[in-house]
Amino acid sequence: MPPTLASLVQHSALKLTVRAGEDRLETPVRWAHVSELADPVPYLEGGELLLVTAMTLDAEDPEAMRRYVRRLVAAGVVGLGFAVGVNYEDVPDALLDAAKEERLPLLAVPRRTPFIAISKAVSAAIAADQYRAVTAGFEAQREMTRAALAEGPAAVVARLAAHVEGWAALYDASGAVVAAAPEWATRRAARFTADVERLRERPAPASAVVGGAEDDDRVELQSLGSGRRVRGALAVGTGAPLGTAERYAVHSAVALLTLSTERSRSLQAAEQRLGAAVLRMLLAGQPDHARAVAGDLYGGLLDAPFRLLIAEASGETDGDAGGDPLAEFTESLESAAARAGEAVLVVPDTDGRLVVLAADGGAVVASCTAAYAGKEAEDAQSVVGLSAPTGPIAAAGAYKQAEQALSVARRRGRVLVEHEELATGSILPLLADDAVRAFADGMLRALHEHDATGRGDLVASLRAWLSRHGQWDAAAADLGVHRHTLRYRMRRVEEILGRSLDDPDVRMELWLSLKTTSTPPTT
């Protein structure tokens, strides 16, 4: 604890006596300062014990003393030490009354106690307090270092919470809480996710102090990461500002957690190289070799149905403004996997895309579909194609499914498309792009121009005949015309188009053209 007025009064060598402000003696003293100026306020910082002999003060003037004491209190002076037996045999009543009125602690300093003795006592007490704080900080550092080596980041968070006598929480790069202590702090820490996200937008290292919603917590956020990109965040909640010892502990925790984060990234790079080898073997039709290489790291992922995801950036991005969308996508998937305790394989491919292998029905697939399903491409910076559930033997097929789903997502302006949508839906939405529409318009243009002259209704007749699979009577009945009239119209269609309706390819192209031009674009 720093020195207080009470500790100075209790100092046997100083012989100080309390004359006013007895209820404020527990106030910490930042320094002891001697000044005989009538107005010492410009030279004070606050927190001082001011020592005076009243050499230049009219200490017996009540009004002058009231003004003097009020200025001292406004400047943050915590106490006034008055030397008795020097210029005044005792504390003048005017000064004593003013001190009592403003509740400013007033200490009588006997003649045999030099001011320098008080200054030395304050300085020694401050030095001792700082030494205790530094010692406690180093002890906290040693304890957290042992915890980091033996148990990991969660243990560091637990030790830190105990040292600051509050709570602490660790957030990953996505802003999710991955560790908190004490146990009840998890829900409280979750309320600061938005503050952590704002902190991530600033270059590391960054910090912020925010207020809590309960118990008037003072919550300090510190970013984690050695580069400009924030890799995580640490939150520390206390009932009061951090002291020196607590500050040392927080700085030590930040350093240890940053080292842990960077070490984890090195391990992730090695795991990614191993994952790339596993993926190449799966796509090459070598599931047994892939399983042998995967070992314990990815082996469990290959023992159950999995899905393949392919993601690519949706357009040009500004690295400074918008960041790397695929890096953020990777972080979100890996964070979901870490929270659920499941494996995920993320591999960049040569086309600048990401290939992800994740457990079917697991947290990774769920977080991806929950975040992106149903959104339009303009709402996100990544586009994702998701395969159907599969196994190691059919991995190459799943890769093609994911590519097809990604292509459809691009064409439809969607953020995520699952392959199941393609298998159960209609083929027509897949054809609803500008190139297909241009083909269809060109295919039918001559027929529309013919109908525009009022010489027949060839387009409607063609549609009715194709929908009835070439059955003349049924199609004619749908149109309300004689079958001979319909036969004449179909011959005119062949003449105008220069193509035979007996050719199944021609009938298919005409039917798709009719459906494409009559169906609005689907997004």
C-alpha positions as a printed NumPy array, in Angstrom:
array([[  0.   ,   0.   ,   0.   ],
       [  1.238,   3.558,  -0.68 ],
       [  1.877,   5.84 ,   2.315],
       [ -1.15 ,   7.531,   3.87 ],
       [ -1.572,  10.383,   6.298],
       [ -2.454,   7.786,   8.931],
       [  0.817,   5.903,   8.388],
       [  2.754,   9.156,   8.743],
       [  0.923,  10.012,  11.96 ],
       [  1.74 ,   6.543,  13.254],
       [  5.433,   6.997,  12.356],
       [  7.002,   7.219,  15.816],
       [  9.981,   9.346,  14.755],
       [  7.907,  12.123,  13.21 ],
       [  5.737,  12.962,  16.238],
       [  2.904,  14.394,  14.109],
       [ -0.435,  15.261,  15.669],
       [ -3.797,  15.533,  13.934],
       [ -5.554,  18.878,  14.373],
       [ -8.268,  18.594,  11.656],
       [ -9.63 ,  16.14 ,   9.095],
       [ -9.419,  13.041,  11.316],
       [-11.842,  11.179,   9.005],
       [ -9.608,  11.538,   5.954],
       [ -6.317,  10.149,   7.189],
       [ -6.508,   7.03 ,   4.983],
       [ -5.961,   9.132,   1.864],
       [ -2.817,   8.03 ,  -0.027],
       [  0.055,  10.536,  -0.196],
       [  1.792,  10.823,  -3.565],
       [  4.523,  13.184,  -2.335],
       [  5.529,  15.64 ,   0.392],
       [  6.183,  19.167,  -0.848],
       [  7.447,  22.299,   0.956],
       [  6.153,  25.681,  -0.245],
       [  5.914,  29.054,   1.46 ],
       [  4.167,  30.677,  -1.497],
       [  0.901,  32.432,  -0.834],
       [ -0.471,  30.484,  -3.842],
       [  1.47 ,  27.235,  -4.452],
       [ -1.304,  25.727,  -6.596],
       [  0.421,  26.293, -10.007],
       [  3.293,  24.107,  -8.787],
       [  1.202,  21.183,  -7.529],
       [ -0.082,  18.04 ,  -9.29 ],
       [ -2.494,  16.73 ,  -6.649],
       [ -2.037,  14.111,  -3.968],
       [  0.612,  16.068,  -2.058],
       [  1.11 ,  16.638,   1.659],
       [  1.955,  20.34 ,   1.688],
       [  4.421,  21.446,   4.399],
       [  4.437,  25.117,   5.483],
       [  5.781,  27.386,   8.252],
       [  3.398,  30.244,   7.269],
       [  6.382,  32.529,   6.694],
       [  4.505,  34.517,   4.004],
       [  0.957,  33.735,   5.047],
       [ -1.346,  35.919,   7.068],
       [ -2.342,  32.836,   9.027],
       [ -4.454,  34.785,  11.525],
       [ -6.745,  36.319,   8.888],
       [ -9.887,  34.106,   8.684],
       [-10.879,  35.244,   5.174],
       [ -7.367,  34.833,   3.776],
       [ -7.092,  31.355,   5.282],
       [-10.444,  30.293,   3.861],
       [ -9.32 ,  31.325,   0.366],
       [ -5.942,  29.607,   0.849],
       [ -7.405,  26.297,   2.057],
       [-10.077,  26.245,  -0.627],
       [ -7.425,  26.606,  -3.34 ],
       [ -5.422,  23.744,  -1.827],
       [ -8.46 ,  21.448,  -1.696],
       [ -9.412,  22.317,  -5.282],
       [ -5.839,  21.467,  -6.374],
       [ -6.064,  18.001,  -4.816],
       [ -3.787,  18.57 ,  -1.818],
       [ -4.462,  15.672,   0.591],
       [ -3.099,  17.263,   3.75 ],
       [ -1.386,  20.287,   5.251],
       [  1.573,  19.961,   7.602],
       [  2.057,  23.084,   9.769],
       [  5.332,  23.682,  11.613],
       [  4.576,  24.865,  15.148],
       [  7.138,  26.789,  17.156],
       [  8.677,  28.428,  14.085],
       [  6.673,  31.456,  12.977],
       [  3.685,  30.584,  15.184],
       [  3.779,  28.815,  18.529],
       [  0.666,  26.881,  17.589],
       [ -1.625,  26.462,  14.619],
       [ -3.51 ,  29.758,  14.256],
       [ -7.24 ,  29.49 ,  14.867],
       [ -8.038,  31.046,  11.469],
       [ -6.124,  28.318,   9.637],
       [ -7.482,  25.591,  11.905],
       [-11.082,  26.715,  11.388],
       [-10.616,  26.931,   7.617],
       [ -9.178,  23.396,   7.512],
       [-12.069,  22.031,   9.577],
       [-14.561,  23.837,   7.393],
       [-13.111,  22.258,   4.207],
       [-12.381,  18.925,   5.961],
       [ -8.704,  19.201,   4.955],
       [ -6.459,  17.079,   7.199],
       [ -4.151,  19.376,   9.186],
       [ -1.096,  17.918,  10.906],
       [  0.95 ,  19.792,  13.502],
       [  4.672,  19.284,  12.923],
       [  6.81 ,  19.827,  16.046],
       [  9.879,  22.081,  15.78 ],
       [ 12.261,  19.171,  16.335],
       [ 10.893,  17.35 ,  13.261],
       [ 12.463,  18.793,  10.101],
       [ 10.407,  18.812,   6.955],
       [ 13.088,  16.752,   5.231],
       [ 12.393,  13.918,   7.655],
       [  8.779,  13.864,   6.517],
       [  9.826,  13.977,   2.85 ],
       [ 12.238,  11.07 ,   3.423],
       [  9.549,   9.06 ,   5.199],
       [  7.129,   9.589,   2.316],
       [  9.799,   8.799,  -0.27 ],
       [ 10.864,   5.631,   1.558],
       [  7.275,   4.457,   1.886],
       [  6.607,   5.083,  -1.822],
       [  9.796,   3.227,  -2.764],
       [  8.855,   0.32 ,  -0.509],
       [  5.382,   0.182,  -2.036],
       [  6.816,   0.218,  -5.556],
       [  9.261,  -2.523,  -4.621],
       [  6.421,  -4.627,  -3.25 ],
       [  4.452,  -4.008,  -6.424],
       [  7.361,  -4.955,  -8.672],
       [  8.078,  -8.047,  -6.579],
       [  4.427,  -9.063,  -6.686],
       [  4.372,  -8.418, -10.444],
       [  7.421, -10.596, -11.045],
       [  5.949, -13.327,  -8.871],
       [  2.741, -13.134, -10.9  ],
       [  4.806, -13.343, -14.08 ],
       [  6.635, -16.447, -12.865],
       [  3.395, -18.071, -11.772],
       [  1.646, -17.342, -15.078],
       [  4.685, -18.498, -17.062],
       [  4.608, -21.833, -15.254],
       [  0.879, -22.047, -15.916],
       [  1.342, -21.234, -19.609],
       [  3.975, -23.939, -20.045],
       [  2.134, -26.589, -18.067],
       [ -1.543, -25.917, -18.776],
       [ -1.955, -23.362, -21.561],
       [ -3.715, -19.998, -22.078],
       [ -6.777, -20.818, -19.951],
       [ -4.537, -21.298, -16.904],
       [ -2.879, -17.927, -17.542],
       [ -6.302, -16.288, -17.546],
       [ -7.206, -18.002, -14.271],
       [ -3.979, -16.892, -12.55 ],
       [ -4.426, -13.331, -13.809],
       [ -7.984, -13.107, -12.468],
       [ -6.709, -14.18 ,  -9.031],
       [ -3.897, -11.598,  -9.054],
       [ -6.115,  -8.655,  -9.964],
       [ -8.883,  -9.835,  -7.607],
       [-11.405,  -9.525, -10.407],
       [-12.147, -11.44 , -13.587],
       [-10.33 , -12.025, -16.858],
       [-11.306, -13.385, -20.272],
       [ -9.498, -14.395, -23.444],
       [-11.079, -13.768, -26.872],
       [-10.   , -15.326, -30.15 ],
       [ -9.52 , -13.448, -33.416],
       [-13.248, -13.623, -34.185],
       [-14.178, -12.002, -30.858],
       [-15.526, -15.198, -29.252],
       [-14.733, -15.955, -25.602],
       [-12.411, -18.973, -25.421],
       [-11.465, -18.823, -21.715],
       [-12.691, -16.916, -18.678],
       [-12.078, -16.938, -14.923],
       [-13.711, -17.234, -12.495],
       [-16.278, -19.516, -14.094],
       [-19.105, -17.003, -13.702],
       [-17.182, -14.465, -15.802],
       [-17.955, -16.195, -19.116],
       [-21.384, -14.599, -19.49 ],
       [-20.118, -11.212, -18.361],
       [-17.218, -11.337, -20.814],
       [-19.589, -12.169, -23.681],
       [-21.206,  -8.738, -23.298],
       [-18.001,  -7.064, -24.463],
       [-17.772,  -8.856, -27.809],
       [-18.737,  -5.681, -29.68 ],
       [-15.979,  -3.737, -27.893],
       [-13.478,  -6.453, -28.842],
       [-14.603,  -6.236, -32.476],
       [-14.001,  -2.478, -32.445],
       [-10.563,  -3.089, -30.926],
       [ -9.767,  -5.491, -33.79 ],
       [-10.255,  -2.663, -36.276],
       [ -7.276,  -0.806, -34.771],
       [ -3.639,  -1.758, -35.47 ],
       [ -2.05 ,  -3.845, -32.715],
       [ -1.081,  -3.175, -29.995],
       [ -4.287,  -1.465, -28.941],
       [ -6.172,  -1.049, -25.676],
       [ -9.42 ,   0.41 , -24.416],
       [-11.225,   0.907, -21.119],
       [-14.974,   0.308, -21.078],
       [-17.623,   0.242, -18.383],
       [-19.437,  -2.896, -17.344],
       [-23.168,  -3.433, -17.163],
       [-23.033,  -4.926, -13.66 ],
       [-21.366,  -3.951, -10.404],
       [-19.726,  -0.924, -12.06 ],
       [-16.855,  -3.035, -13.389],
       [-13.927,  -1.236, -14.902],
       [-13.017,  -3.409, -17.886],
       [ -9.704,  -2.996, -19.663],
       [ -9.223,  -4.581, -23.09 ],
       [ -5.79 ,  -5.388, -24.496],
       [ -5.141,  -6.644, -28.025],
       [ -2.951,  -9.7  , -28.625],
       [ -0.603, -10.124, -31.568],
       [  2.901,  -9.174, -32.6  ],
       [  1.957,  -7.717, -35.986],
       [ -0.539,  -5.112, -37.136],
       [ -3.338,  -7.688, -37.237],
       [ -5.062,  -8.422, -33.927],
       [ -4.962, -12.152, -33.161],
       [ -7.092, -12.009, -30.029],
       [ -7.89 ,  -9.888, -27.003],
       [ -7.645,  -9.986, -23.218],
       [-10.277,  -8.424, -20.947],
       [ -9.625,  -7.638, -17.278],
       [-12.518,  -6.551, -15.069],
       [-11.898,  -4.932, -11.682],
       [-13.774,  -2.747,  -9.266],
       [-11.102,  -0.021,  -9.359],
       [ -8.236,   1.117, -11.602],
       [ -5.322,  -1.299, -11.73 ],
       [ -2.463,  -0.757,  -9.288],
       [  1.216,  -1.138, -10.113],
       [  1.371,  -4.834,  -9.205],
       [ -1.817,  -5.576, -11.118],
       [ -0.496,  -3.633, -14.124],
       [  2.672,  -5.759, -14.145],
       [  0.525,  -8.902, -14.028],
       [ -1.633,  -7.748, -16.959],
       [  1.402,  -6.863, -19.083],
       [  2.934, -10.252, -18.333],
       [ -0.293, -12.005, -19.306],
       [ -0.465, -10.051, -22.576],
       [  3.106, -11.064, -23.432],
       [  2.516, -14.737, -22.583],
       [ -0.771, -14.932, -24.462],
       [  0.74 , -13.174, -27.477],
       [  3.604, -15.694, -27.508],
       [  1.07 , -18.484, -27.224],
       [ -0.934, -17.025, -30.112],
       [  2.096, -16.661, -32.381],
       [  3.331, -20.143, -31.454],
       [ -0.104, -21.478, -32.281],
       [  0.079, -19.816, -35.68 ],
       [  3.424, -21.512, -36.374],
       [  1.879, -24.834, -35.452],
       [ -1.123, -24.018, -37.615],
       [  1.197, -23.4  , -40.577],
       [  2.773, -26.827, -40.084],
       [ -0.655, -28.402, -39.702],
       [ -1.788, -26.646, -42.866],
       [  1.078, -28.184, -44.847],
       [  0.151, -31.606, -43.5  ],
       [ -3.513, -30.931, -44.289],
       [ -2.616, -29.978, -47.876],
       [ -0.88 , -33.324, -48.309],
       [ -3.883, -35.17 , -46.911],
       [ -6.234, -33.302, -49.256],
       [ -4.077, -34.003, -52.325],
       [ -4.122, -37.708, -51.514],
       [ -7.897, -37.718, -51.055],
       [ -8.477, -35.954, -54.361],
       [ -6.05 , -38.338, -56.066],
       [ -8.123, -41.31 , -54.936],
       [ -5.676, -42.497, -52.269],
       [ -7.827, -42.552, -49.102],
       [ -5.662, -45.158, -47.319],
       [ -2.503, -43.093, -47.778],
       [ -4.41 , -39.963, -46.734],
       [ -5.588, -41.626, -43.539],
       [ -2.057, -42.798, -42.722],
       [ -0.632, -39.292, -43.171],
       [ -3.516, -37.648, -41.267],
       [ -2.687, -39.617, -38.106],
       [ -4.299, -38.355, -34.919],
       [ -4.483, -34.785, -36.192],
       [ -7.006, -35.305, -38.996],
       [ -7.697, -39.032, -38.777],
       [-10.897, -38.577, -36.782],
       [-12.16 , -36.203, -39.456],
       [-11.857, -38.958, -42.08 ],
       [-13.628, -41.569, -39.946],
       [-17.035, -39.9  , -40.225],
       [-18.988, -38.21 , -43.033],
       [-17.509, -34.854, -43.935],
       [-18.193, -31.996, -46.313],
       [-15.946, -30.054, -48.627],
       [-16.282, -26.282, -48.82 ],
       [-14.651, -24.082, -51.431],
       [-14.548, -20.354, -50.714],
       [-13.281, -17.445, -52.746],
       [-13.24 , -13.693, -52.334],
       [-16.328, -12.153, -53.891],
       [-14.44 ,  -9.255, -55.507],
       [-11.589,  -6.78 , -55.189],
       [-10.781,  -5.951, -51.57 ],
       [ -8.702,  -3.233, -49.983],
       [ -6.275,  -4.872, -47.566],
       [ -6.105,  -1.782, -45.364],
       [ -9.802,  -1.009, -45.341],
       [-11.533,  -4.337, -45.629],
       [ -8.849,  -6.806, -44.595],
       [ -8.441, -10.248, -46.15 ],
       [-11.925, -11.818, -46.409],
       [-10.566, -15.356, -46.767],
       [ -8.306, -14.91 , -43.739],
       [-11.308, -13.722, -41.737],
       [-13.332, -16.666, -43.07 ],
       [-10.564, -19.041, -41.968],
       [-10.407, -17.493, -38.507],
       [-14.159, -17.841, -38.039],
       [-14.106, -21.531, -39.03 ],
       [-11.074, -22.34 , -36.879],
       [-12.608, -20.494, -33.92 ],
       [-15.829, -22.499, -34.286],
       [-13.793, -25.714, -34.452],
       [-11.722, -24.778, -31.396],
       [-14.808, -23.952, -29.329],
       [-16.429, -27.269, -30.284],
       [-13.238, -29.297, -29.917],
       [-13.458, -30.667, -33.463],
       [-10.88 , -30.883, -36.239],
       [-11.048, -28.813, -39.408],
       [ -8.754, -28.897, -42.433],
       [ -8.276, -25.559, -44.222],
       [ -6.006, -25.448, -47.291],
       [ -5.414, -22.531, -49.703],
       [ -5.337, -23.744, -53.319],
       [ -3.388, -22.398, -56.271],
       [ -6.345, -20.33 , -57.521],
       [ -6.397, -18.158, -54.415],
       [ -9.359, -20.031, -52.989],
       [ -9.798, -21.959, -49.754],
       [-10.649, -25.644, -49.609],
       [-12.137, -26.734, -46.289],
       [-12.823, -30.24 , -45.068],
       [-15.153, -30.25 , -42.048],
       [-17.276, -32.776, -40.178],
       [-20.832, -33.104, -41.496],
       [-23.242, -31.798, -38.858],
       [-20.374, -30.226, -36.891],
       [-19.847, -26.727, -35.549],
       [-17.792, -25.564, -38.542],
       [-20.46 , -26.348, -41.142],
       [-23.168, -25.018, -38.833],
       [-21.363, -21.707, -38.258],
       [-20.746, -21.314, -41.985],
       [-24.336, -21.978, -43.041],
       [-25.736, -19.865, -40.192],
       [-23.521, -16.925, -41.1  ],
       [-23.954, -17.011, -44.888],
       [-27.028, -18.974, -45.942],
       [-29.629, -16.803, -47.653],
       [-27.406, -13.734, -47.912],
       [-26.739, -11.907, -51.139],
       [-23.185, -11.539, -52.441],
       [-23.235,  -7.804, -51.867],
       [-23.628,  -8.462, -48.129],
       [-20.356, -10.401, -47.759],
       [-16.844, -10.515, -49.166],
       [-16.661, -14.305, -49.605],
       [-18.582, -16.778, -51.783],
       [-18.88 , -20.401, -50.655],
       [-19.836, -23.683, -52.32 ],
       [-20.675, -26.637, -50.067],
       [-20.688, -30.305, -51.105],
       [-23.043, -33.026, -49.947],
       [-21.889, -35.288, -47.082],
       [-19.284, -37.755, -48.273],
       [-16.384, -39.99 , -47.203],
       [-12.705, -40.396, -48.11 ],
       [-13.393, -42.649, -51.128],
       [-15.652, -40.062, -52.807],
       [-13.644, -36.933, -51.893],
       [-12.895, -36.083, -55.533],
       [-16.609, -36.127, -56.324],
       [-17.338, -33.919, -53.337],
       [-14.719, -31.464, -54.58 ],
       [-16.533, -31.218, -57.919],
       [-19.838, -30.752, -56.101],
       [-18.38 , -27.872, -54.075],
       [-16.984, -26.283, -57.25 ],
       [-20.376, -26.575, -58.961],
       [-22.122, -25.053, -55.943],
       [-19.561, -22.23 , -55.891],
       [-20.154, -21.542, -59.58 ],
       [-23.907, -21.392, -59.015],
       [-23.441, -19.098, -56.015],
       [-21.464, -16.722, -58.23 ],
       [-24.06 , -16.799, -61.008],
       [-27.008, -16.301, -58.663],
       [-25.354, -13.566, -56.623],
       [-25.526, -15.729, -53.501],
       [-22.959, -15.99 , -50.706],
       [-23.414, -19.716, -50.056],
       [-24.979, -22.535, -52.079],
       [-25.196, -26.153, -50.935],
       [-24.999, -28.917, -53.519],
       [-28.261, -30.387, -52.221],
       [-30.031, -27.296, -53.565],
       [-28.855, -28.157, -57.078],
       [-29.877, -31.802, -56.835],
       [-33.398, -31.126, -55.56 ],
       [-34.215, -27.903, -57.398],
       [-34.883, -27.018, -61.016],
       [-32.205, -26.658, -63.671],
       [-33.808, -23.488, -64.973],
       [-32.445, -21.119, -62.321],
       [-28.969, -22.357, -63.23 ],
       [-29.507, -21.119, -66.787],
       [-30.77 , -17.687, -65.795],
       [-27.744, -15.644, -66.713],
       [-27.086, -13.126, -69.48 ],
       [-25.326, -15.564, -71.841],
       [-28.152, -18.113, -71.754],
       [-30.808, -15.413, -72.099],
       [-28.97 , -13.98 , -75.097],
       [-28.942, -17.428, -76.734],
       [-32.648, -17.908, -76.032],
       [-33.549, -14.478, -77.409],
       [-31.577, -15.184, -80.548],
       [-33.173, -18.605, -80.957],
       [-36.72 , -17.25 , -80.78 ],
       [-36.255, -13.767, -82.29 ],
       [-37.464, -14.702, -85.795],
       [-40.606, -16.326, -84.379],
       [-41.409, -13.272, -82.253],
       [-40.874, -11.001, -85.272],
       [-43.257, -13.171, -87.301],
       [-45.919, -13.027, -84.589],
       [-45.492,  -9.255, -84.298],
       [-46.803,  -8.851, -87.866],
       [-50.11 , -10.461, -86.853],
       [-49.712, -13.385, -89.251],
       [-49.998, -16.096, -86.563],
       [-49.113, -17.16 , -83.086],
       [-46.123, -19.404, -83.653],
       [-44.46 , -18.955, -80.23 ],
       [-47.565, -19.939, -78.253],
       [-48.248, -22.822, -80.648],
       [-44.673, -24.087, -80.297],
       [-44.908, -23.924, -76.509],
       [-48.197, -25.847, -76.472],
       [-46.931, -28.498, -78.909],
       [-43.674, -29.071, -76.962],
       [-45.487, -29.177, -73.601],
       [-47.756, -31.949, -75.032],
       [-44.694, -33.901, -76.304],
       [-45.781, -33.431, -79.929],
       [-49.344, -34.777, -79.472],
       [-51.301, -32.892, -82.126],
       [-54.831, -33.314, -80.831],
       [-53.987, -32.429, -77.202],
       [-51.907, -29.387, -78.165],
       [-54.542, -28.179, -80.65 ],
       [-57.225, -28.513, -77.971],
       [-55.096, -26.416, -75.589],
       [-54.841, -23.718, -78.257],
       [-58.466, -23.98 , -79.396],
       [-57.506, -24.577, -83.045],
       [-57.832, -27.486, -85.511],
       [-54.938, -29.957, -85.578],
       [-54.331, -29.146, -89.267],
       [-53.857, -25.498, -88.308],
       [-51.32 , -26.534, -85.676],
       [-49.483, -28.75 , -88.215],
       [-49.27 , -25.785, -90.592],
       [-47.88 , -23.563, -87.846],
       [-45.168, -26.117, -86.879],
       [-44.1  , -26.341, -90.552],
       [-43.796, -22.533, -90.58 ],
       [-41.629, -22.755, -87.415],
       [-39.301, -25.184, -89.174],
       [-39.164, -22.975, -92.281],
       [-38.42 , -19.803, -90.317],
       [-35.803, -21.399, -88.044],
       [-34.328, -23.633, -90.7  ],
       [-34.297, -26.526, -88.248],
       [-36.269, -29.778, -87.982],
       [-38.573, -30.39 , -85.042],
       [-37.923, -34.105, -85.451],
       [-34.434, -33.518, -83.976],
       [-34.59 , -34.038, -80.15 ],
       [-31.715, -31.57 , -79.614],
       [-33.662, -28.865, -81.442],
       [-36.771, -29.559, -79.36 ],
       [-34.685, -29.413, -76.16 ],
       [-33.06 , -26.103, -77.122],
       [-36.387, -24.576, -78.088],
       [-38.075, -25.709, -74.873],
       [-35.258, -24.361, -72.677],
       [-35.295, -21.107, -74.656],
       [-39.031, -20.762, -74.087],
       [-38.659, -21.496, -70.364],
       [-35.655, -19.172, -69.969],
       [-37.297, -16.191, -71.651],
       [-40.531, -16.665, -69.711],
       [-38.826, -17.057, -66.305],
       [-37.478, -13.984, -64.476],
       [-33.899, -14.195, -63.124],
       [-33.63 , -16.073, -59.824],
       [-31.246, -14.882, -57.086]])
